[in-house]
Amino acid sequence: MKNKLIALCLSSLLMLSLAACTGGKESPKTETPNSSTPAVTESQVQSQEEESSNSTTNSAGLYDSIEEFVQSDAIQQQMKAMKSIFEGTGMAVELKADRNKMIYCFTIENEPVKENPDVLKSTLESQSAVFEGIVDMLKVVVNVENPVVVVQYQDTNGKELYSQELQEQK
């Protein structure tokens, strides 16, 4: 049972990271992402530039804030697709922004997972390079100093089960 829970968490994080780092117009089949650290390709940046042409931007990033990035059509479409993937898995995901933080909030419905937050911690630790890659991507597409990715796990009542902040490694 524990192995199934770990597999579910790992696959969920992998799907999340791939969806968060893909461009809005390119098929994942045409990309060759590094499995440990997602990269932003030139075509992804161009895609983001096209989608943000109606927003206020400057030379430091395509978006002025993480909130603007999270609310962009491309990210909202990815979140919609991700939510449909999570349907029936016992997990739900929301993406939020708070100043320099992009927050992935996972709601866990499965009792065995809720009762063992160490599984969540070890799963997240094994995937930390993925989220650190998202931090690197944020530095390219958002005009924000010291971007942080927060991964929160909570139960259906909103009680935090585990949380971790990931930021640029110095």
Secondary structure, 3 states (H helix, E strand, C coil): CHHHHHHHHHHHHHHHHHHHHCCCCCCHHHCCCCCCCCCCCHHHHHHHHHHCCCCCCECCECECCHHHHHCCHHHHHHHHHHHHHHCCCCEEEEEEEECCEEEEEEEECCHHHHCCHHHHHHHHHHCHHHHHHHHHHHHHHECCCCCEEEEEEECCCCCEEEEEEEECCC
